Amino acid sequence: MSTNLFLFGTLCHLPLLRIVLGRDPDAQDATLRDFAAYWVQDQPFPMITAEPGGQAQGILLQGLSQEDLDRIVFYEAGFDYDLVPVQVAATGASHPAVMFQCKEGRWPRGAAWSLADWAARWGAISEGAARDVMARRNTHSSAQIAGMLPFFRARAWAQELSATPAPQTLRNPMTIQDVQILPDNRPAYNGFFNMEPFTLRYRHFNGGFSKDLPRECFMAFDVALLLPYDPVLDLVLFVEQLRYGPIKRGDPAPWILEPVAGLVDAGESPEQAAQREADEEAGLKNLRLEKMVAGYSSPGYSTEFYHCYLGQADLSDLAPQGHGGIAAENEDIRTHVLSFSRAMELLDSGEINAAPLAMMLLWLARHRDRLRRAAEAVG
């Protein structure tokens, strides 16, 4: 049994549809009368509503197999749509079809939908996220995929943030063009995180090429890290929480002192992520940010990339210890406000054993006099 499907939103972007279907789509332009498409407010996808006199533009896929439909339904499950029957116009005729429509009141309506605007901002991100979704079709439920979709988008967004490399003044002038990625059929691990196998050959400093090297890479995210600092009172704030890496390493004390930190969400700048995390984890708003460093956490095997900021703040009203985090995200975070000198004592004793916090404190040690002089001049 075959199915006709009318698509009005993101899957009208054929590169995305190709990923979801796993093949080249055979689509034709179509119109659904007395309906109109709108952005879902504050979301990177649309909704469709009945609107007398309206015309929703889209595409019609005719004669889809059950496998085709199952793939599309699995992908669309993360958007909480239902399949409903419609009659659409295409190629000068009317065709019975089904389309995805959200439940009444499920999403707040935004502005009129624009596929071109969506593709310019969200097309590449959605393609990357779709690859993550479809790789889990046989291992995860639709409900699980719905919860993971924001993280898939964040991982795809990190690929876009990586497009501008660091300077190459001391480093050699070689680029990714001097690396050959070869076919590799080993299975990947696709859970909340990805472990991706690949085989490469790369150019040596002497001009020759390496042998074929099978490797694996931990496909992580870009992370914004923030060290709040009060230059008037010479106070810093950092957080304490349970961490899973120390547990699996065998550390008997797996609660770790760290900077405020969180993933850079899709479409969000690292600066915006740092401000958001400051509010969520420490209740701090509108910090004056200064970029510290940016770099890979473990470039030998992970894509994880840190964007580190100092956040100048007034910490005078905060207690030495407080509580932060989002309960819905299973965060149980304790905040610490302490003097810079005490923080350096903890660094020297080894109690601060998270390298990012140590790095950021050492950056602050280098720039502290400048920051305090500037604060005194303003005050």
N, C-alpha and C positions, 0 to 999 in steps of 0.2 A: 504494500500500500504506500502510495506517495503522498506528499503534502506540499501545498503552496504556502509560502511564508512571506508576509509583507514586513519589511524592516524600514523603520523611519529614523533611526538614531545612529549610534556609533558604528554599528555593523554595516552601515552604508559605506563606510571607509573600507575599500576593498582589500588593502593590505591586512587590516585587522580581521576581516571576514575570512581571508585565505588562511590565517593562522588557526582560527577557530574550526573551520571546516576541514583543514588538513589537505586541501586541494584548491585548485583555481575555481572560483565561483562563476556560475552562468547567471548573470543578473540582468534585469531590464528595469528601466525607470518606471515608476508607478506612482499613482496618486490616490489618496484616501480622502474622499469628500466628507465634509461636515465634522472634520477633526482638525486639530492643530497641535504641533509639537512645541514644547517649551523646555528650557533648562530646568532641571531640578535645582532648587535654590542651594547654593554653596556646594554643589556636587558636580563632578565632571561627566555627567551623562544626562539624557533627556527623559521626559515623560510625555505622554500623549493624552489629550482630553477631548471629549465630544465638544464641538463648537459649530453650531449651525452656520453654514456659509463658508466655513473654513476649508482649507485644502492642505493636507499633510503630504509633503513630498517624500518619496523613499524609493526603495527597490523591491522588486518581486522576484523571489526564488521559486521556480516551478519544479514540481516533480522531485522534491527532496526525498531521499531514502530515510528509513528509520534511523540508520547510523548518522546521517547528516543531521537530522532533527535532534537526536540524542546529544550530539556534540554541542549544538547551539543551545539547547536547553540547559546543559551542564554549565556552560559559560554564563548564561544569563541569570542563573540562579542567584548569583551574588548581588543582583540588582532588584530582587524581590518583585518580579513581574509574573503575571499569569497569561497563559495563551487564551485568546478570545477570537471568535469567528468574525470576519469582516468581508466586505466586497470592495475590491480595488479596481481601478482603471489602469490598464497597461496595453500598449500596442493597439489602441483603438477599440478595445473590448473590455468587458467587465469579467473579473475572475474571482471566484470564491477563494479565500485564504484565511490564515490565522495570523495574529500578531501578538506581540508582548505588550501588555498593559498593566500598569501598577494598580493596586487596590485603591479604592476611593479614600482619599485622605492620608495615604501612606507617605507621600512626599510633598513638601511645600513647593509651589510653582514659582519659577523665576521668570527671566526674560524669554522672548521668542528664541527658539532653538536655531543655531547656525552650525551646520556641519563643518563649514570652512573654518570658522573661528575655533571650533573644538579641535579640528585636525591640526591647526597651527600650534596650539598649546599642549594638547593632550594626546595627539596621534601616536607619537613615538613611545610615550609612557605607556599608553594602553596596549600597544603592540607587545612591549616587553612584559607587561603584566599578564597578557593573554597567553604568552608562552609558558609562564609559570603556572597559570590556571590549567591549561590543557595537559601539561606534563603530569598533573595529579589526578587526571580523570579516573584512573583505575585504582587509586589508592586513598582518595579522600571523598567525603560526602559534600554535597552542595552547601550544607550549613557550615562545614569547616572552611570551605573556600570563601564563603561570604565574609567570615571573620579575618581571613588572611589577605584579602584583596588590597587593603590599604598598604600592607607591607610589600606586596608585589609591586605596587605602583612606586613605592619609595625606592625599591631596588632598581627599577627601571629609570627613575629620576636620577639616581646616583650616576648612571651611565652618561646622562646628559651633563651633569655637573663636572664630569671628568674631562670634558672636551678641550679645556684650556690647560696645557701642561705647565709645570713649574719652569722657571728659567733654566737655560742650559749654558751657563757661563763657564763652569768648571766641568760639568758633565760633557761627555762626548756628544756629537751632533746627530747620532743615529736616532731613528724614530721607529714607530710600530711597523713601518714598511720593511724594516730589517729583521722582522720576526715572521716566520711562516707557521701558521696553524694548520696542522695536518688532520686528515680524517681519524676519528677515534670512536669506536663503537662500544666502549665500556659503559656500563650503566651508571647513571648519575643518581645521587641521593636528593630527593625532592620532598622535604618536610617543611617545617616553618622556615628553616634555613636550607640552602642549596649547597651541595658539594659536587662540583662539576669537573669531570675528568677531561683532559685534553692532551694532545701530543704536539710538541712544537720543535722547531729548529730555528736557531738564532745566529746572527752574525757575531763572530768574535772580534775583539779589539784589533786583531792582526788582519782582519778582512775575510778570513775563512768562515765556514759555518760549523756549528756544533753538529753532533749526531742527533738522531731523533730521540726526544726526551719525553716519555710519558709522565704526566704530572696530574695533580688534583688541586683545585682552588676552592676555597671557602667563599661563596658568593654572599657578601654581607651588604651593608648599607653605609651611607654617609651619616655621620653623627656630629651634632653640634654640642660642644662642651663649653661651660661657662664657669668662671671663677669670680663670684661677687667680691668686691673689695671696696672698703670705705677708706679713702685716702686721708680723711680728716682724723679719724680715730685709729687708723692703721689696723683695721679689723678685716678678716676674711671669713667667708662662709663656705663650707662644703658639707656634703651629705654622707650619710652612712646607711647602707642597706645590704641585705643578704645577696650574695652573688653565686651563680651556679658553677662558674669556672673553678673557683677555689674548692667548692664541694667535691667536684669530680677529680681535682688534683690531689685530694686527700688533706686539705688544710683544715686543722681542728678549729680554727676561728674564721669562718667564711663571711663574716660581716666586714665590709670594706669601706674605707674612707675614700670618697671620690669627689670630683667636681660635679656640679649640676650638669646633666647630659640627657640627650634624647635623639631619636632618629630625625633626620630631616625629611619631613613628609613631602610627597610628590607635589611639585609646583611651588614649594615653599623655599625661600632663600635660607641659607644657614643662619643669617642674622635673625630672621623671623623665628626660626626654630629655637635659637638660644633664648630669645625673649619669652617665648611660650613656655619653655621648660623652666625658666626662672620663676614664672608665675605658678606653674603647676607643682613644682617641687619645693619652692621656698617662699611663695607668696610675694615675690618681688616683681614690680611692674616698671616699665619704661626706663630700663637701665641705659646708661651711656656706655655703648660697647666700643671696645678697641680690639682689633684683631691681634691675636698673639702669634700663633703658628698654625699651619695647616699641613697635614701629612698622613701617610699611611701608618696604621697601627702595627701591622706585621706583613710587610710587602712580600715576604717569601712564600706566603700561602693564602693570603686573604685580600679581598678587595676593600675591606673596611677602611674608611678615610675619616680623619678627625678635622673638624673646623673649630679651632679653640679661640675663645674670646675672654677678655677681662670685662667685667661689668661693674662700672663705678656706681655705688649705691650708698644710701644712708642706712647704716645698720644699727644706728643708736637705739632704736626702739625694739630690736629683736632680743629675745631671751637667749642665753647661752646655748640652750637646746630647744628645738621645736619639732613639729611633725609636719610632713608634707607628702605629696604623691596623690595619685588617683586610685581610689579603692577599686573602681570598676576594672582597672588594669592590673590589679593585684600588687599595687605598689605600697610598701610599708617603709617610709623614708624618715629618718631622723636628721634634722639639720643641726649643725654646730657653728656657732659664731665665736671666734677666738682671735687673739692677737696674732699678728704676723710672726712675732718672735716665737710664740708657742707653736704655731704651725711648722716653723722651721725645726724646732726641737723634735716634733713628731716625725719629720722627714729624716732627721739625723738618726733617730732611734730605730727607724725601720717600721714604725707603726703605720705610717703612710706607705703602703706597698702597692698602690695602683700607679703605674708609670705615668699616665696622663696627668694626675694631680701633682706628682713630683715635678714633671716638666713645666707645668703652669706656675707652680710656686717659684721655680728657679727663674722663669721668665719675669715674674713679678719682682724677684730680688734684684734683677738687673735694672728694671725700670721704676722701682719704688720711689727713689729720691725724686725723679722727674714728676711722677704723679702727685707726690705730696707737696712739692713746691708749687705746682699748678693749682692744687686745691687751696693752699694758703693764699695765693695771689687772688683767687676768686673770693675767698672768705674775708 
